[in-house]
């Protein structure tokens, strides 16, 4: 194995361990392993939201909540994170269009 592939493998295993540690922390279950299935532990939709928030804040990656369900082990989630785009952050409230729509609805919709 050449040096670049070896470094990628090490980085991949470090990310898997990071996800394992994340799950252990959020679920308060030290027995979580790389291939533990999300549906075999007492996780909820709030757990998924917390996972996503930590991934955004600590790794700067954007993943959808549904992707957590589609990648239900720490090992699979690490692969998802590797391929995920950078998180661009939330839209500042100053950039929202606060005007009342012509149909009279009183809602604020983001401008893109």
C-alpha positions in Angstrom: 0.0 0.0 0.0 1.5 3.4 -0.9 1.8 6.2 1.6 -1.3 8.2 0.4 -3.6 5.1 0.6 -2.1 4.3 4.1 -2.8 7.8 5.3 -6.3 7.7 3.9 -7.0 4.4 5.6 -5.7 5.8 8.9 -7.8 8.9 8.5 -10.8 6.7 7.7 -10.4 4.6 10.8 -9.9 7.8 12.9 -13.2 9.1 11.5 -14.9 5.8 12.3 -13.6 6.0 15.9 -14.8 9.6 16.1 -18.3 8.5 15.1 -18.2 5.6 17.6 -17.2 8.1 20.3 -20.1 10.4 19.2 -22.6 7.6 19.5 -21.2 6.5 22.9 -21.5 10.0 24.2 -25.0 10.7 22.9 -26.4 7.3 23.8 -24.5 6.9 27.0 -23.5 3.4 25.9 -19.8 2.5 26.1 -20.5 -0.8 24.3 -21.1 0.9 20.9 -18.8 -0.5 18.2 -18.1 0.4 14.6 -20.7 -2.0 13.3 -23.4 -1.4 15.9 -26.7 -0.8 14.1 -28.7 2.3 14.9 -31.9 0.3 15.2 -30.4 -1.9 17.9 -29.8 0.9 20.3 -32.3 3.3 22.1 -31.9 6.1 19.6 -34.6 8.6 18.7 -35.2 11.3 16.1 -33.7 13.7 18.7 -30.5 11.6 18.8 -30.3 11.9 15.0 -30.7 15.7 15.2 -27.9 15.8 17.8 -25.7 13.7 15.7 -26.2 15.9 12.7 -25.5 19.1 14.8 -22.3 17.7 16.2 -21.1 16.6 12.7 -21.8 20.1 11.4 -20.2 21.9 14.3 -17.1 19.7 14.8 -16.4 18.4 11.3 -18.0 21.1 9.2 -19.9 18.6 7.1 -23.5 18.8 5.9 -25.6 15.6 6.0 -29.4 15.2 5.9 -31.2 13.5 8.7 -32.5 10.8 6.4 -28.9 10.0 5.5 -28.4 9.0 9.2 -31.1 6.3 8.8 -29.7 5.2 5.5 -26.2 4.8 7.0 -27.1 3.2 10.4 -23.7 2.1 11.7 -20.8 4.3 12.8 -18.7 2.7 10.0 -21.3 3.6 7.3 -21.8 7.0 8.8 -18.1 7.7 8.6 -18.2 6.9 4.9 -21.2 9.3 4.5 -19.3 12.0 6.3 -16.2 11.6 4.1 -18.4 12.1 1.0 -20.5 14.9 2.4 -20.2 18.5 1.2 -19.0 21.2 3.5 -21.6 22.7 5.8 -22.1 26.4 4.9 -23.9 27.3 8.1 -27.2 28.8 8.8 -28.6 31.7 6.9 -28.2 34.9 9.0 -31.5 36.3 10.1 -30.6 39.6 8.4 -30.7 37.9 5.0 -34.3 36.8 5.5 -37.1 38.5 3.5 -39.4 39.8 6.3 -41.9 41.5 4.0 -45.5 40.3 4.0 -46.2 38.2 0.9 -48.8 39.5 -1.6 -51.2 36.8 -0.7 -51.4 38.2 2.9 -49.7 35.4 4.7 -47.7 36.5 7.6 -44.6 34.4 7.2 -40.9 35.0 6.7 -39.3 33.0 4.0 -35.5 32.8 3.4 -34.1 34.4 0.3 -31.6 32.4 -1.6 
